[in-house]
Amino acid sequence: MKTTLELPDGLMHRVKLRAVHRNQKLKDAIAQLLELGMAASPDTEKTPRAPKPVRLKGGRLNIGDIEAAIAAGRE
């Protein structure tokens, strides 16, 4: 697949030098570096679970209770 990327000049220069030193095509060097980076990073395909809902004991909250809790959290 073809794509266009905007990379910092210094980074592109280092990638080009790496490709030359390893006798690789630039596209192969970039693909290899991307694969290595993807393998080194944590698995992001897992979807994070939503937190469990909070269950309140003692009845319903009113706006005053909510504002007091927010104010207490700021202190």
Secondary structure as UniProt FT lines:
FT   HELIX           9..21
FT   TURN            22..23
FT   HELIX           26..40
FT   HELIX           63..74
//
